[in-house]
Amino acid sequence: MPPAVTDSLDIWAVDSQIGADGSISVDFLLPTGIYINLDVPRDATISHIKQLLWKQAHTYPLFHLLMEIDSYMFSCVNQTAVHEELEDETRRLCDVRPFLPVLKLVTRNCDPGEKLDSKIGVLIGKGLHEFDALQDPEVNDFRSKMRRISEEKIQSLVGLSWMDWLKHTYPPEQEPVVPENFQDKLYSGNLVVAVHFDNCQDVFSFQVSPNMNPIKLNELAIRKRLTIHGKEDEEIDPADYVLQVSGRLEYVFGDHPLIQFQYIHNCVMNRTLPQLTLVECCTIKKMCEQEMIAIEVAINRKSSNLPLPLPPKKTRSVWDICSPFKIILLKGNKLNTEENAKVHVRAGIFHGTELLCKTIVSTEISGRSDHAWNEVLEFEINVCDLPRMARLCFAVYAVMDKMKTKKSTKSMNPSKYQTIRKAGKVHYPVAWVNTMVFDYKGQLKNGEFVLHSWSSFPDELEEMLNPMGTVQTNPYTENATALHIRFQEYSKQPINYPPFDKILEKAAEIARSSDNAAMAVSVC
């Protein structure tokens, strides 16, 4: 049985001391049940590593039960905790960065959808399963909207001709403005272009006018090839071919002059020879058909069935609510303080760094892991006066007498965070968390919320709070201090912040009232 790995150092880091000679010990799991440990170069490609494994596997039992080497590929658990099948064997092991140096040999039967999800997860640094588990309505709403936009986009591609598909997928990159000195880079007023033919060794060079369009260059290249091979009488339509930049998925086509294509323009300005390949349209058609098949699979695989639209609810404007803004502090979990310390919660409403009203401090309770406050916190600001981007900021503090601050604790380190001395006592910051007063749709929040807090405090605080901190709660909820709050319900109907046009109307109304008042004063 392979030994357990206990060292949590990043073995894939550039400056890692593990495998200083450039090699790393990898555990290989074969489908025959055989385990092989092998030292392989850290920067070797997956293909090279598979060859090394195959050579070593010859000396192990049950090798005769394995199929051809090309029938297998490696799979691993990547840094986002997702099983990834390494179909692209040109990648280096240090770029794949498995969670642990363990590679499993599996047969090539991976689902295209799972492959795509895995690649997306690697690119964004987060497994898609983590997004699926999110309970954030704003993130989920954004993802569903982006999915609908993507589906509408791919639906628009269905039924396109191969040329329209090419224009949409690989639009020509152009330089519409040509420098005045470009004539100095030409050969007797002409540019030289090398044209290769796909699937053969024929290469021809032409001196052509920079204003020639691609279809004319197609015709020149085809005619010369037919002449060289003694097939002058053969009729070939130049429109059945497309010029491709050699070695790139970039195409030169359309009615634009050659000099306006970015690749050719850059070659002329750098005095290098443009290398183009004449590709038959059947190759482009095949690419188009493959994408159309993939589009159909994507649409049928997980089409978003939109729910029926709900009838519009009656709403109230926040400007109609003249009651003081209130919340109920329900309880706290995992407060992580000593039992001989007192704990309180400080809350404030900010707009940016501006404090909108006096901060509120809850009653002090004896330090323990969990405690219920069930206390109403009423702020000296009316709901109608709250700005759209107001944020509610909380901080949990442990309060101790000065004489007790010398005692060392596991949960509080006086040198780690700033302490605040107030009224003969020392306040130790324990956790902070912020949340918006209005949600992303501009609706005043209501109901219960669990706010998982952050434990790292900035060097400077505003009113013992952190208003410039994130409004996202701590995603690592296992050990985070949690505050349970409930927003006061002011109406049975949703309370919305007015849209921008209503704000402009209100501002104009206030301006007119101010002008009328000023005129009345001047008359008096």
matplotlib code that plots the C-alpha trace (Angstrom):
import matplotlib.pyplot as plt

x = [0.0, 1.5, 2.6, 0.4, 1.5, 1.5, 3.4, 1.1, 3.7, 3.0, 5.1, 4.2, 5.5, 8.4, 10.6, 9.5, 12.4, 10.7, 12.3, 15.1, 16.7, 13.7, 12.0, 9.1, 7.8, 4.4, 2.1, 0.5, -2.7, -3.2, -6.5, -5.1, -4.9, -1.1, 0.4, 3.7, 5.8, 8.0, 10.2, 9.4, 10.6, 8.5, 8.2, 7.7, 4.6, 1.8, 2.7, 6.3, 5.3, 2.9, 5.8, 8.0, 5.2, 4.6, 8.3, 8.3, 5.0, 6.6, 8.4, 5.2, 2.6, -0.5, 1.0, -0.4, -3.9, -3.4, -4.6, -2.6, -1.0, -3.2, -6.3, -5.5, -5.2, -4.4, -6.9, -6.3, -7.9, -7.0, -6.5, -10.3, -11.1, -12.5, -11.7, -9.9, -9.2, -5.9, -6.9, -4.5, -1.1, 1.0, 0.5, 3.3, 2.8, 3.7, 1.0, -1.7, -0.9, -2.7, -3.8, -1.5, 1.1, -1.2, -2.2, -4.8, -4.7, -8.2, -9.7, -10.6, -14.4, -14.8, -18.0, -17.5, -19.6, -17.6, -14.4, -15.6, -16.7, -13.3, -11.4, -13.6, -13.0, -9.2, -9.3, -11.3, -9.6, -12.9, -14.8, -18.2, -19.7, -18.8, -20.8, -23.7, -23.6, -23.8, -26.8, -26.2, -29.3, -27.3, -24.7, -27.3, -29.4, -26.4, -25.4, -28.9, -29.0, -25.6, -26.7, -29.8, -27.6, -25.2, -28.1, -29.6, -26.2, -25.6, -29.1, -28.4, -25.6, -27.9, -28.6, -25.7, -23.9, -20.2, -19.1, -21.4, -20.2, -16.6, -17.3, -18.9, -16.4, -13.2, -13.8, -10.9, -8.6, -8.1, -6.1, -8.3, -5.8, -2.6, 0.5, 1.7, 5.2, 4.0, 5.1, 8.7, 8.3, 7.1, 9.1, 8.6, 5.2, 4.2, 4.1, 5.5, 3.3, 4.1, 1.0, 1.1, -1.4, -3.1, -2.2, 0.7, 4.2, 3.5, 4.6, 4.5, 5.6, 3.8, 4.5, 1.0, -0.5, -1.3, -4.8, -5.5, -8.3, -8.0, -10.1, -7.8, -4.8, -6.7, -7.1, -3.4, -2.3, -4.7, -3.7, 0.0, -0.4, -2.5, 0.1, 3.0, 1.2, 0.1, -3.6, -4.3, -7.7, -9.1, -11.7, -11.5, -13.6, -11.4, -14.4, -14.1, -10.9, -10.0, -6.7, -5.5, -2.6, -0.2, -0.1, -3.0, -6.8, -7.0, -8.4, -7.9, -11.1, -13.6, -13.5, -10.9, -7.4, -4.6, -2.7, -5.7, -5.5, -3.6, -1.3, -0.2, 0.1, 2.4, 4.5, 5.0, 5.9, 8.3, 9.8, 8.9, 7.3, 3.6, 2.9, -0.6, -2.2, -4.9, -7.5, -10.4, -13.9, -14.8, -12.3, -14.2, -17.5, -16.4, -15.4, -18.8, -20.7, -18.7, -19.6, -23.3, -23.3, -21.7, -24.3, -27.2, -25.6, -25.2, -28.8, -30.2, -27.9, -29.1, -31.5, -32.7, -36.4, -37.5, -40.3, -43.5, -43.3, -45.0, -47.6, -46.0, -46.3, -47.5, -44.5, -44.0, -41.4, -38.8, -39.5, -43.0, -41.5, -40.8, -40.2, -36.7, -34.5, -34.4, -32.9, -33.1, -29.8, -30.9, -27.8, -24.2, -22.3, -18.7, -17.8, -14.4, -13.9, -12.9, -15.6, -14.4, -14.7, -17.8, -18.9, -20.9, -21.8, -21.3, -23.4, -23.4, -24.9, -22.4, -22.5, -18.9, -16.8, -19.5, -21.3, -25.0, -26.0, -24.8, -23.5, -25.4, -23.9, -25.7, -25.8, -22.7, -23.0, -20.6, -18.1, -19.1, -19.3, -23.0, -25.3, -28.8, -29.4, -32.9, -32.3, -33.7, -31.1, -32.8, -30.8, -31.3, -32.2, -35.5, -35.9, -36.8, -33.5, -31.4, -29.2, -29.4, -25.9, -26.1, -24.3, -24.8, -21.5, -21.0, -18.1, -17.9, -15.7, -14.5, -14.4, -12.0, -10.8, -7.3, -6.0, -7.0, -5.4, -2.1, -3.6, -2.7, -5.6, -5.8, -8.6, -7.2, -3.7, -3.2, -0.3, -2.1, -5.0, -5.3, -7.0, -9.2, -9.2, -12.4, -14.0, -11.3, -11.7, -9.9, -11.9, -10.5, -11.9, -13.1, -14.9, -16.5, -19.0, -20.8, -24.1, -26.0, -29.3, -30.8, -30.4, -29.0, -32.4, -32.9, -35.3, -35.1, -34.0, -36.3, -36.3, -33.5, -29.9, -26.9, -23.7, -20.5, -17.8, -14.2, -11.5, -8.7, -9.1, -7.5, -5.0, -7.5, -11.2, -14.0, -16.0, -14.6, -16.1, -14.8, -17.1, -14.6, -14.5, -16.3, -20.1, -19.6, -19.8, -17.0, -17.4, -15.4, -18.3, -16.9, -15.0, -16.3, -18.2, -21.8, -24.3, -28.0, -30.0, -33.5, -34.5, -37.6, -40.7, -42.3, -44.9, -46.5, -45.5, -41.9, -40.2, -38.1, -35.7, -37.1, -35.6, -33.2, -35.9, -38.0, -34.9, -34.4, -38.0, -37.7, -34.5, -36.2, -39.2, -36.9, -35.0, -38.3, -39.4, -36.1, -36.4, -40.0, -39.0, -36.0, -38.3, -40.8, -38.1, -36.8, -40.4, -40.8]
y = [0.0, 3.4, 5.6, 8.4, 11.9, 14.2, 17.2, 19.9, 22.0, 23.1, 20.6, 22.4, 25.8, 27.1, 27.6, 24.3, 22.5, 19.1, 17.5, 19.9, 17.8, 18.4, 15.1, 14.1, 10.8, 10.0, 7.1, 5.4, 3.3, 0.8, -0.7, -4.1, -3.2, -2.8, 0.2, 1.6, 4.4, 6.2, 9.3, 11.4, 14.9, 17.6, 19.5, 16.4, 16.2, 13.8, 11.9, 11.5, 10.3, 7.7, 6.4, 6.1, 4.3, 1.9, 1.0, 0.3, -1.6, -4.2, -5.5, -5.8, -8.6, -8.6, -6.3, -8.6, -7.7, -4.0, -2.7, -0.5, 2.5, 4.9, 3.4, 4.9, 8.3, 9.6, 11.0, 12.9, 15.1, 18.7, 21.8, 22.5, 19.0, 17.8, 14.6, 15.7, 13.4, 14.5, 14.0, 16.7, 14.9, 17.9, 19.6, 19.4, 17.7, 20.9, 22.8, 20.1, 20.5, 17.5, 17.9, 15.0, 13.3, 10.4, 9.5, 6.9, 5.1, 5.0, 4.1, 6.9, 7.1, 10.5, 12.5, 15.7, 17.7, 16.6, 17.4, 20.9, 21.5, 20.3, 22.6, 25.6, 24.8, 24.7, 28.0, 29.9, 28.3, 27.0, 23.8, 24.3, 22.1, 25.0, 27.4, 24.9, 24.8, 28.5, 29.9, 33.5, 34.7, 37.4, 35.0, 32.4, 35.0, 36.3, 32.8, 32.0, 35.2, 34.6, 31.0, 32.3, 34.8, 32.1, 29.8, 32.6, 33.2, 29.6, 29.2, 32.1, 30.0, 27.1, 26.9, 29.3, 28.5, 27.6, 31.0, 32.8, 30.5, 31.3, 35.1, 34.8, 32.4, 33.6, 37.2, 38.6, 40.7, 44.0, 47.2, 49.7, 52.5, 51.9, 54.0, 56.5, 55.0, 51.5, 52.0, 52.1, 48.5, 47.1, 45.6, 47.9, 48.7, 45.1, 42.8, 39.2, 36.4, 32.7, 30.4, 26.8, 24.2, 22.1, 18.4, 18.7, 20.2, 22.8, 26.3, 29.3, 32.9, 35.8, 39.5, 41.1, 44.5, 45.4, 46.3, 42.8, 41.0, 37.4, 35.7, 37.0, 35.6, 32.3, 32.3, 33.1, 30.2, 27.7, 28.6, 28.3, 24.9, 23.6, 24.9, 23.3, 19.9, 20.2, 20.5, 23.9, 22.7, 21.7, 24.1, 25.0, 27.7, 30.0, 30.6, 26.9, 27.8, 30.0, 31.5, 30.6, 32.1, 29.2, 27.8, 29.8, 29.6, 32.9, 33.4, 35.9, 36.3, 38.9, 41.9, 43.8, 44.6, 42.3, 45.1, 45.7, 42.3, 42.6, 39.6, 40.7, 44.3, 43.3, 41.2, 44.1, 46.5, 44.0, 43.0, 39.3, 37.0, 36.3, 32.6, 31.6, 28.2, 27.6, 25.4, 23.7, 24.7, 21.1, 21.4, 24.5, 22.8, 19.9, 22.2, 24.0, 20.7, 19.5, 22.7, 22.4, 18.9, 20.3, 23.1, 20.6, 18.5, 21.6, 22.7, 19.2, 18.4, 21.0, 23.4, 26.0, 25.6, 29.0, 29.1, 30.8, 34.5, 35.4, 38.2, 41.5, 42.1, 45.4, 47.2, 50.2, 52.9, 53.1, 56.9, 56.1, 54.4, 57.0, 54.5, 54.2, 51.5, 48.4, 45.0, 42.2, 40.6, 37.0, 35.0, 34.3, 31.1, 30.2, 33.5, 32.1, 34.1, 33.3, 32.6, 35.4, 38.0, 40.0, 40.0, 42.6, 43.4, 46.8, 47.8, 50.9, 52.0, 53.4, 54.9, 54.4, 55.5, 58.0, 56.9, 57.8, 57.7, 56.8, 53.3, 50.8, 48.5, 45.4, 44.3, 42.6, 38.9, 36.4, 34.9, 31.5, 29.8, 30.4, 33.0, 34.3, 38.1, 38.5, 42.2, 45.0, 47.4, 50.7, 53.2, 57.0, 57.1, 56.6, 54.0, 56.7, 58.4, 55.3, 55.6, 52.8, 51.5, 51.7, 48.9, 47.4, 46.8, 44.5, 43.8, 41.4, 42.5, 40.8, 43.2, 42.6, 44.7, 46.1, 43.9, 40.8, 41.6, 40.0, 36.5, 34.6, 33.1, 30.8, 32.8, 36.4, 37.5, 41.2, 41.6, 40.2, 42.7, 46.3, 46.7, 49.6, 51.0, 52.6, 53.4, 51.6, 48.4, 46.8, 45.8, 43.0, 42.6, 39.1, 39.2, 41.5, 41.2, 43.6, 43.2, 45.5, 47.0, 46.6, 43.5, 43.6, 44.3, 47.4, 45.7, 46.3, 43.1, 41.3, 38.1, 36.2, 36.1, 34.2, 36.3, 34.2, 36.7, 37.4, 37.3, 39.4, 43.1, 46.0, 48.3, 51.2, 51.0, 53.5, 53.7, 50.3, 48.9, 47.9, 49.6, 49.3, 45.5, 43.1, 42.7, 39.0, 36.6, 34.2, 31.1, 29.0, 28.5, 25.6, 27.7, 31.2, 33.3, 33.5, 36.3, 35.6, 38.7, 39.5, 42.6, 44.4, 43.9, 47.3, 46.2, 43.0, 44.3, 44.3, 47.7, 48.9, 51.7, 53.9, 53.6, 56.2, 58.1, 58.5, 59.8, 62.4, 63.5, 63.8, 65.8, 68.2, 68.5, 69.4, 71.9, 73.6, 73.8, 75.4, 77.9, 78.9, 79.2, 81.5, 83.6, 84.0, 85.1, 87.7, 89.1, 89.5]
z = [0.0, -0.9, 2.1, 3.2, 2.2, 5.2, 3.9, 2.7, 0.9, -2.6, -4.6, -7.9, -6.9, -8.9, -5.8, -4.2, -2.4, -3.1, -6.0, -6.2, -9.0, -11.2, -10.6, -8.5, -7.1, -8.7, -7.8, -10.8, -10.5, -13.4, -14.4, -13.7, -10.0, -10.1, -8.2, -9.6, -8.0, -10.4, -10.3, -13.4, -14.5, -13.0, -16.3, -18.5, -20.8, -20.0, -23.2, -22.1, -18.6, -20.1, -22.2, -19.1, -17.2, -20.1, -20.2, -16.5, -16.6, -18.8, -15.8, -13.6, -13.5, -15.6, -18.3, -21.0, -19.9, -20.9, -24.2, -26.6, -24.9, -27.0, -25.5, -22.2, -20.7, -17.1, -14.7, -11.5, -8.8, -9.7, -7.5, -7.6, -6.1, -9.4, -11.3, -14.5, -17.4, -19.1, -22.7, -23.9, -23.4, -24.6, -21.2, -18.6, -15.3, -13.4, -15.4, -14.6, -10.9, -9.5, -5.9, -5.0, -7.3, -8.1, -11.7, -12.6, -16.0, -17.4, -20.8, -23.2, -22.8, -21.3, -21.8, -23.9, -21.5, -18.4, -20.3, -21.1, -17.5, -16.2, -18.6, -17.6, -13.9, -14.5, -16.4, -13.7, -10.8, -9.2, -9.9, -11.5, -8.7, -6.3, -8.3, -8.4, -4.6, -4.2, -2.5, -3.6, -5.5, -7.3, -8.6, -9.6, -11.4, -13.3, -14.3, -15.6, -17.6, -19.1, -20.0, -21.8, -23.7, -24.7, -25.8, -27.9, -29.4, -30.4, -31.6, -34.1, -35.6, -36.5, -40.2, -41.3, -44.5, -44.1, -45.3, -42.9, -40.1, -41.0, -41.0, -37.6, -36.0, -37.5, -38.7, -40.6, -38.5, -40.3, -40.2, -42.0, -41.6, -43.7, -42.7, -45.3, -45.3, -46.1, -49.8, -48.6, -47.3, -50.7, -53.6, -56.6, -55.3, -54.8, -51.8, -51.9, -50.6, -50.2, -50.8, -49.6, -50.7, -48.0, -47.9, -50.4, -50.6, -53.3, -52.4, -54.7, -54.2, -55.9, -56.3, -56.2, -55.8, -52.1, -53.3, -54.7, -52.9, -51.6, -54.3, -57.0, -55.1, -54.9, -58.7, -59.3, -57.0, -58.5, -62.1, -61.4, -59.7, -62.6, -65.0, -63.1, -63.1, -66.7, -66.0, -67.6, -69.0, -65.6, -64.3, -60.6, -58.9, -56.7, -54.5, -53.4, -51.5, -48.6, -47.6, -44.1, -42.2, -41.9, -38.4, -37.1, -37.0, -38.9, -42.4, -45.2, -47.2, -48.3, -50.6, -48.7, -50.1, -48.9, -47.2, -44.9, -43.3, -40.0, -40.5, -44.0, -42.8, -39.9, -42.2, -44.7, -41.9, -40.4, -43.8, -43.3, -45.9, -45.4, -45.3, -46.4, -47.0, -49.6, -47.9, -49.7, -48.6, -47.7, -44.8, -43.6, -44.1, -42.0, -39.2, -39.5, -39.4, -36.3, -34.5, -35.5, -34.0, -30.8, -30.7, -30.9, -28.2, -26.0, -26.5, -25.9, -23.0, -20.5, -22.0, -19.5, -19.0, -17.9, -15.3, -16.3, -15.4, -12.2, -12.2, -11.1, -7.4, -5.9, -4.4, -2.2, -2.6, 0.2, 0.3, 1.7, 4.8, 7.5, 10.3, 11.9, 10.4, 12.7, 12.7, 15.3, 16.4, 17.0, 18.1, 17.4, 16.9, 17.3, 19.0, 19.9, 23.1, 26.7, 29.2, 31.5, 28.7, 27.8, 24.2, 22.3, 18.7, 17.3, 14.2, 12.0, 8.6, 6.1, 2.7, 1.5, 4.5, 5.7, 8.8, 8.3, 12.0, 15.4, 15.8, 17.9, 20.5, 21.7, 25.3, 26.7, 27.3, 28.9, 26.4, 25.1, 21.8, 21.2, 22.6, 21.9, 22.0, 20.5, 20.7, 18.6, 17.2, 16.2, 14.2, 14.3, 10.6, 8.8, 6.1, 3.6, 4.1, 3.3, 0.2, -2.4, -1.7, 2.1, 3.9, 7.3, 9.1, 12.2, 14.4, 17.3, 20.2, 23.4, 26.3, 29.2, 32.2, 31.8, 34.7, 32.8, 29.5, 30.5, 30.4, 27.3, 25.4, 22.4, 20.8, 21.3, 20.6, 21.7, 19.3, 16.3, 16.1, 17.3, 20.6, 21.6, 25.2, 26.1, 29.5, 31.4, 29.4, 26.5, 23.4, 21.3, 17.8, 17.2, 13.8, 11.3, 8.5, 6.2, 4.2, 1.9, 3.1, -0.3, -2.5, -6.0, -7.4, -5.2, -2.8, 0.9, 2.6, 4.9, 6.8, 8.5, 7.3, 8.6, 8.2, 8.4, 9.5, 8.8, 11.5, 9.9, 10.6, 8.7, 10.4, 10.5, 11.5, 11.1, 14.4, 15.3, 12.2, 8.7, 6.1, 3.3, 3.7, 1.4, 1.6, 0.8, 3.8, 4.6, 2.3, 4.8, 7.2, 9.2, 11.7, 11.0, 13.6, 12.5, 13.3, 12.8, 12.1, 11.0, 9.0, 10.3, 8.1, 7.4, 4.8, 3.5, 0.0, -1.2, -0.6, -3.6, -4.1, -6.9, -10.4, -11.7, -13.7, -10.5, -8.7, -11.5, -11.2, -7.4, -7.8, -10.3, -7.9, -5.0, -7.2, -8.2, -4.6, -3.6, -6.4, -5.4, -1.8, -2.8, -4.9, -2.1, 0.3, -2.2, -2.7, 1.1]

ax = plt.figure().add_subplot(projection="3d")
ax.plot(x, y, z, "-o")
ax.set_aspect("equal")
plt.show()
